[in-house]
């Protein structure tokens, strides 16, 4: 392996920070802050689900806008403006509760724009440089951002509750972006496939792709339940509440460092088989807190969930690209849209079940059951292309 140039290292570092802010803060910082808002701001279970859904709906809108060809010429400018939007809307969450829904919606739009555009820039540059190891380094920013929120939120809450936490993580994000933002440049010419939007037709869509859409939609529905409520669930467990924030750190670190072994596994066993394995592991991790309130079950759940949700995205997007190599953006666009719709449904079901049973356990069991069905389908469907498999890297329209 050739040694990475300093300019490339700075580029990837800035890209990882962009994802840490867009996803780890803009998307997932809500998870460790949620139980604090329930305590000191009187946030109800139904409102908690509504805020999550608003953010996810915004993400769907942002990702859809980013896939339109007219936006690609300004993608770097839009990315930077969207990062500013994440910082501002996150800080404003410390304000009046009447603004929370529109703010979470706007944050979601910005996160979706950043994810699609920053990813496309990194993947095109890595392909141009023939550096397949760059995308995992870039995507580790999602896990590192989650880990940061898990560490920062409890420390900030101790100094003033959820309001201080929102402002504090926004300020930390602004400082990080100011330090590395200039390093992220758009040098590689956009790939021709990036011009294909959601409306682009797919040549000869087959049954396997239809099953992949169903599997990925199910994953979006199921994974978002622990992704939104895990910290709140653990905080209600006697003897473990003090470690609720730490569980989110474990999720983030597992997500950041699991990418590399998964890529090696994909090269060895194939994307379809690894997708099934990742789904099976995730199902066990999601169900664990519902069946055991032990520290071991909590740690296993955090590692199993954190170590698989990005891998599932990696393999699903890679399979879609292998099926439609000349129309990869159009294929993964469909995955993105249905995945986002699944995500919006997850918190709605979880909050309704919690209101009825006074526990998130039924929601976790339902999510694990959906993932088990998706696992079974994945094992039965033949995804392997006849042509040699391409890299397991994530497409420019990847969902998280």
C-alpha positions as CSV (number, residue, x, y, z in Angstrom):
1,X,0.0,0.0,0.0
2,X,1.4,3.4,-0.9
3,X,1.7,6.0,1.8
4,X,-1.2,8.5,1.8
5,X,-0.2,12.1,0.8
6,X,-0.7,14.8,3.3
7,X,-3.3,16.5,1.2
8,X,-5.3,13.3,0.9
9,X,-5.1,12.7,4.6
10,X,-6.4,16.2,5.3
11,X,-9.2,15.6,2.7
12,X,-10.4,12.4,4.4
13,X,-10.1,13.9,7.9
14,X,-12.3,16.8,6.9
15,X,-14.8,14.4,5.2
16,X,-15.0,12.3,8.3
17,X,-15.6,15.4,10.4
18,X,-18.3,16.4,8.0
19,X,-20.1,13.1,8.5
20,X,-19.5,13.3,12.3
21,X,-21.4,16.6,12.3
22,X,-24.1,15.7,9.8
23,X,-24.9,12.3,11.2
24,X,-23.3,11.9,14.7
25,X,-24.6,15.3,15.8
26,X,-27.4,16.4,13.3
27,X,-29.0,12.9,13.2
28,X,-27.9,10.9,16.3
29,X,-27.1,13.3,19.1
30,X,-30.9,13.3,19.7
31,X,-30.6,9.8,21.1
32,X,-28.5,10.5,24.2
33,X,-30.3,13.9,24.7
34,X,-33.8,12.4,24.5
35,X,-34.0,11.0,28.1
36,X,-32.6,14.3,29.4
37,X,-35.3,16.2,27.6
38,X,-37.9,13.9,29.0
39,X,-36.7,14.8,32.5
40,X,-36.0,18.5,32.4
41,X,-38.2,19.6,29.5
42,X,-41.2,17.4,30.1
43,X,-40.9,15.8,26.6
44,X,-43.6,13.2,26.2
45,X,-43.2,9.8,24.6
46,X,-45.4,10.8,21.7
47,X,-43.5,14.1,21.1
48,X,-40.2,12.2,21.3
49,X,-41.4,10.0,18.4
50,X,-42.7,13.0,16.5
51,X,-39.3,14.8,16.7
52,X,-37.5,11.7,15.5
53,X,-39.9,11.3,12.6
54,X,-39.6,15.0,11.7
55,X,-35.8,14.7,11.5
56,X,-36.1,11.5,9.3
57,X,-38.6,13.1,7.0
58,X,-36.3,16.1,6.6
59,X,-33.5,13.6,5.8
60,X,-35.6,12.0,3.1
61,X,-36.4,15.5,1.5
62,X,-32.7,16.5,1.7
63,X,-31.4,13.3,0.1
64,X,-34.0,13.5,-2.6
65,X,-33.1,17.1,-3.4
66,X,-29.4,16.1,-3.5
67,X,-30.1,13.4,-6.1
68,X,-31.5,15.9,-8.6
69,X,-29.0,16.7,-11.4
70,X,-29.5,20.4,-11.1
71,X,-27.9,20.5,-7.7
72,X,-24.7,18.6,-8.6
73,X,-22.8,21.6,-10.0
74,X,-23.0,23.3,-6.6
75,X,-22.6,20.3,-4.4
76,X,-19.6,21.6,-2.4
77,X,-21.2,24.9,-1.7
78,X,-24.4,23.3,-0.7
79,X,-22.5,20.9,1.5
80,X,-20.8,23.7,3.4
81,X,-24.1,25.7,3.7
82,X,-25.8,22.6,5.0
83,X,-23.1,22.1,7.6
84,X,-23.8,25.6,8.9
85,X,-27.5,24.7,8.9
86,X,-26.9,21.7,11.1
87,X,-24.9,23.8,13.6
88,X,-27.4,26.6,13.7
89,X,-30.5,24.4,14.0
90,X,-28.9,22.2,16.6
91,X,-28.0,25.2,18.8
92,X,-31.6,26.6,18.4
93,X,-33.0,23.4,19.9
94,X,-32.1,25.0,23.3
95,X,-34.9,27.5,22.6
96,X,-38.7,27.3,22.7
97,X,-40.3,23.9,22.4
98,X,-42.7,25.2,19.7
99,X,-39.6,25.4,17.4
100,X,-38.4,21.8,18.0
101,X,-40.4,20.1,15.2
102,X,-39.4,22.5,12.4
103,X,-35.8,22.6,13.7
104,X,-35.4,18.9,13.6
105,X,-37.0,18.8,10.2
106,X,-34.5,21.4,8.9
107,X,-31.6,19.6,10.5
108,X,-32.7,16.4,8.7
109,X,-32.8,18.2,5.3
110,X,-29.2,19.5,5.9
111,X,-28.0,16.1,7.0
112,X,-29.4,14.4,3.9
113,X,-27.8,17.0,1.6
114,X,-24.4,16.6,3.3
115,X,-24.4,12.8,3.3
116,X,-25.2,12.5,-0.4
117,X,-22.9,15.2,-1.7
118,X,-19.9,14.6,0.6
119,X,-20.1,10.9,-0.1
120,X,-20.2,11.4,-3.9
121,X,-17.2,13.7,-3.7
122,X,-15.2,11.2,-1.6
123,X,-16.1,8.2,-3.7
124,X,-15.3,9.9,-7.0
125,X,-11.9,11.0,-5.7
126,X,-11.1,7.6,-4.2
127,X,-12.0,5.9,-7.5
128,X,-10.0,8.4,-9.5
129,X,-7.0,7.7,-7.1
130,X,-7.7,4.0,-7.0
131,X,-7.8,4.0,-3.2
132,X,-10.5,1.5,-2.1
133,X,-9.5,2.1,1.6
134,X,-10.6,5.7,1.6
135,X,-14.4,5.2,1.8
136,X,-14.2,3.2,5.1
137,X,-12.0,5.9,6.6
138,X,-14.5,8.5,5.5
139,X,-17.6,6.6,6.8
140,X,-15.9,6.0,10.2
141,X,-16.9,9.6,10.8
142,X,-20.5,8.5,11.4
143,X,-19.4,6.2,14.3
144,X,-16.9,8.7,15.7
145,X,-19.7,11.4,15.7
146,X,-22.0,9.1,17.6
147,X,-19.2,8.3,20.1
148,X,-18.6,12.0,20.5
149,X,-22.2,12.7,21.2
150,X,-22.2,9.9,23.8
151,X,-19.3,11.4,25.6
152,X,-20.2,15.1,25.2
153,X,-23.9,15.0,26.1
154,X,-23.5,13.6,29.7
155,X,-20.7,16.1,30.4
156,X,-22.7,19.0,29.1
157,X,-25.9,17.9,30.8
158,X,-24.1,18.0,34.1
159,X,-23.6,21.7,33.6
160,X,-27.1,22.7,32.7
161,X,-29.4,20.1,31.3
162,X,-30.5,19.5,27.7
163,X,-30.3,23.2,26.7
164,X,-26.6,23.3,27.5
165,X,-26.1,20.0,25.7
166,X,-27.7,21.3,22.5
167,X,-25.6,24.5,22.5
168,X,-22.5,22.7,23.5
169,X,-22.4,20.1,20.8
170,X,-23.3,22.8,18.2
171,X,-20.4,24.9,19.4
172,X,-18.0,21.9,19.4
173,X,-19.2,21.1,15.8
174,X,-18.6,24.7,14.7
175,X,-15.1,24.6,16.1
176,X,-14.2,21.3,14.4
177,X,-15.6,22.5,11.1
178,X,-13.7,25.7,11.3
179,X,-10.5,23.8,11.8
180,X,-10.8,21.3,8.9
181,X,-13.5,22.7,6.6
182,X,-11.1,24.2,4.1
183,X,-9.4,20.8,3.6
184,X,-12.4,19.3,1.8
185,X,-12.3,20.1,-1.9
186,X,-14.1,18.8,-4.9
187,X,-11.4,17.9,-7.4
188,X,-12.5,14.8,-9.2
189,X,-15.0,15.3,-12.1
190,X,-18.5,14.0,-11.2
191,X,-19.1,10.5,-12.4
192,X,-21.6,10.1,-15.2
193,X,-23.8,7.9,-13.0
194,X,-24.2,10.8,-10.6
195,X,-26.5,12.5,-13.1
196,X,-29.2,9.9,-12.8
197,X,-31.8,10.9,-10.3
198,X,-34.7,9.1,-8.6
199,X,-36.8,9.3,-11.7
200,X,-34.3,7.5,-13.9
201,X,-35.5,4.3,-15.3
202,X,-33.7,1.0,-14.5
203,X,-33.1,-1.4,-17.4
204,X,-34.7,-4.8,-16.7
205,X,-35.3,-4.5,-13.0
206,X,-35.5,-8.1,-11.6
207,X,-37.1,-9.9,-8.7
208,X,-33.8,-9.9,-6.8
209,X,-33.7,-6.1,-6.8
210,X,-37.3,-6.0,-5.6
211,X,-36.4,-8.3,-2.7
212,X,-33.4,-6.1,-1.9
213,X,-35.7,-3.1,-1.8
214,X,-37.9,-4.9,0.7
215,X,-35.0,-6.0,2.8
216,X,-33.5,-2.5,3.0
217,X,-36.9,-0.9,3.8
218,X,-37.3,-3.4,6.6
219,X,-33.8,-2.6,7.9
220,X,-34.6,1.1,7.9
221,X,-37.8,0.5,9.9
222,X,-36.1,-1.8,12.4
223,X,-32.7,-0.2,13.0
224,X,-34.1,3.3,13.7
225,X,-35.9,2.0,16.8
226,X,-32.8,1.3,18.9
227,X,-31.0,4.1,17.1
228,X,-33.5,6.5,18.5
229,X,-34.4,5.0,21.9
230,X,-31.5,2.9,23.0
231,X,-30.1,5.4,25.6
232,X,-33.6,6.1,26.9
233,X,-34.2,2.3,27.3
234,X,-31.0,1.7,29.2
235,X,-31.5,4.7,31.4
236,X,-34.7,3.1,32.8
237,X,-32.8,-0.1,33.8
238,X,-32.0,-0.2,37.5
239,X,-28.3,-0.3,38.1
240,X,-27.4,0.6,34.5
241,X,-28.9,4.1,34.1
242,X,-25.5,5.7,34.9
243,X,-24.0,3.9,31.9
244,X,-26.7,4.8,29.4
245,X,-24.5,7.5,27.7
246,X,-21.6,5.1,27.7
247,X,-23.7,2.6,25.7
248,X,-24.0,5.2,22.9
249,X,-20.2,5.6,22.9
250,X,-19.8,1.9,22.4
251,X,-22.3,2.0,19.5
252,X,-20.3,4.8,17.8
253,X,-16.9,3.1,18.3
254,X,-18.2,-0.2,17.0
255,X,-19.6,1.5,14.0
256,X,-16.4,3.4,13.3
257,X,-14.0,0.4,13.5
258,X,-16.2,-2.4,12.2
259,X,-16.1,-1.2,8.6
260,X,-12.6,-2.6,7.8
261,X,-13.3,-6.2,8.9
262,X,-16.6,-6.2,7.1
263,X,-15.0,-5.1,3.9
264,X,-12.5,-8.0,4.2
265,X,-15.4,-10.4,4.9
266,X,-17.3,-9.1,1.9
267,X,-14.3,-9.8,-0.3
268,X,-14.0,-13.3,1.1
269,X,-17.7,-14.4,1.3
270,X,-19.5,-12.0,-1.0
271,X,-21.9,-9.1,-0.3
272,X,-25.1,-11.2,-0.2
273,X,-23.8,-13.6,2.5
274,X,-22.3,-10.9,4.5
275,X,-25.5,-8.9,4.4
276,X,-27.4,-11.9,5.8
277,X,-24.7,-12.3,8.6
278,X,-24.9,-8.6,9.5
279,X,-28.7,-8.7,9.7
280,X,-28.6,-11.8,11.9
281,X,-26.1,-10.2,14.3
282,X,-28.1,-7.0,14.4
283,X,-31.4,-8.9,15.2
284,X,-29.7,-10.5,18.2
285,X,-28.3,-7.1,19.4
286,X,-31.7,-5.4,19.0
287,X,-33.6,-8.1,20.9
288,X,-31.0,-8.5,23.7
289,X,-32.2,-5.6,26.0
290,X,-35.8,-6.9,25.8
291,X,-34.8,-10.3,27.2
292,X,-32.1,-9.3,29.6
293,X,-31.3,-6.2,31.7
294,X,-27.8,-7.3,32.5
295,X,-24.7,-5.3,31.8
296,X,-23.5,-8.1,29.5
297,X,-26.7,-7.9,27.4
298,X,-26.3,-4.1,27.2
299,X,-22.7,-4.2,26.0
300,X,-23.5,-7.0,23.5
301,X,-26.5,-5.0,22.2
302,X,-24.4,-1.8,21.7
303,X,-21.6,-3.7,19.9
304,X,-23.9,-5.8,17.7
305,X,-26.0,-2.9,16.7
306,X,-23.2,-0.4,16.2
307,X,-21.0,-2.9,14.4
308,X,-23.7,-3.8,11.8
309,X,-25.9,-0.8,10.8
310,X,-23.2,0.7,8.6
311,X,-22.2,-2.6,7.2
312,X,-25.7,-3.4,6.1
313,X,-25.8,-0.1,4.2
314,X,-22.4,-0.9,2.7
315,X,-23.5,-4.3,1.3
316,X,-27.0,-3.3,0.2
317,X,-25.7,-0.4,-1.8
318,X,-22.9,-2.6,-3.2
319,X,-25.3,-5.2,-4.4
320,X,-27.5,-2.6,-6.0
321,X,-24.4,-1.2,-7.9
322,X,-23.5,-4.7,-9.0
323,X,-27.0,-5.3,-10.4
324,X,-27.1,-1.9,-12.3
325,X,-23.4,-0.9,-12.8
326,X,-24.4,1.7,-15.4
327,X,-27.3,3.1,-13.3
328,X,-26.0,2.8,-9.8
329,X,-27.2,6.2,-8.6
330,X,-30.7,5.5,-9.8
331,X,-30.8,2.1,-8.2
332,X,-29.4,3.3,-4.8
333,X,-31.7,6.3,-5.0
334,X,-34.6,3.9,-4.8
335,X,-33.0,2.1,-1.8
336,X,-32.5,5.5,-0.2
337,X,-36.1,6.6,-0.5
338,X,-37.6,3.4,0.7
339,X,-35.1,3.1,3.6
340,X,-36.1,6.6,4.6
341,X,-39.8,5.8,4.6
342,X,-39.1,2.7,6.7
343,X,-37.2,4.9,9.2
344,X,-40.1,7.3,9.5
345,X,-42.4,4.4,10.4
346,X,-40.1,3.0,13.1
347,X,-40.4,5.7,15.8
348,X,-44.2,5.9,15.3
349,X,-44.7,2.2,16.1
350,X,-42.2,2.3,19.0
351,X,-43.9,5.2,20.7
352,X,-47.3,3.7,20.3
353,X,-46.2,0.4,21.8
354,X,-44.5,2.2,24.6
355,X,-47.6,4.2,25.4
356,X,-49.7,1.0,25.5
357,X,-47.3,-1.3,27.3
358,X,-45.2,1.2,29.2
359,X,-42.1,-0.3,27.9
360,X,-40.0,-0.3,24.7
361,X,-39.5,-4.0,24.9
362,X,-42.4,-4.8,22.5
363,X,-40.9,-2.4,20.0
364,X,-37.5,-4.0,20.3
365,X,-38.9,-7.5,19.8
366,X,-41.0,-6.3,16.8
367,X,-37.8,-4.7,15.3
368,X,-35.8,-7.8,15.9
369,X,-38.6,-9.9,14.3
370,X,-38.6,-7.7,11.2
371,X,-34.8,-8.1,10.9
372,X,-35.1,-11.9,11.2
373,X,-37.6,-12.0,8.3
374,X,-35.2,-9.8,6.3
375,X,-32.3,-12.2,7.2
376,X,-34.3,-15.2,6.0
377,X,-35.2,-13.5,2.7
378,X,-31.5,-12.5,2.2
379,X,-30.4,-16.1,2.7
380,X,-32.9,-17.3,0.1
381,X,-32.4,-14.7,-2.7
382,X,-29.5,-15.0,-5.1
383,X,-27.8,-11.6,-5.3
384,X,-24.4,-12.6,-6.7
385,X,-23.9,-11.1,-10.1
386,X,-22.6,-13.3,-12.9
387,X,-19.8,-10.7,-13.7
388,X,-16.9,-10.3,-11.3
389,X,-18.0,-8.4,-8.1
390,X,-17.1,-4.8,-7.8
391,X,-15.8,-3.1,-4.6
392,X,-18.0,-3.2,-1.5
393,X,-17.8,0.5,-1.2
394,X,-20.8,2.6,-0.5
395,X,-22.6,4.4,-3.4
396,X,-23.0,8.1,-3.5
397,X,-26.6,7.9,-2.5
398,X,-26.0,5.8,0.6
399,X,-28.5,6.0,3.5
400,X,-27.6,6.0,7.2
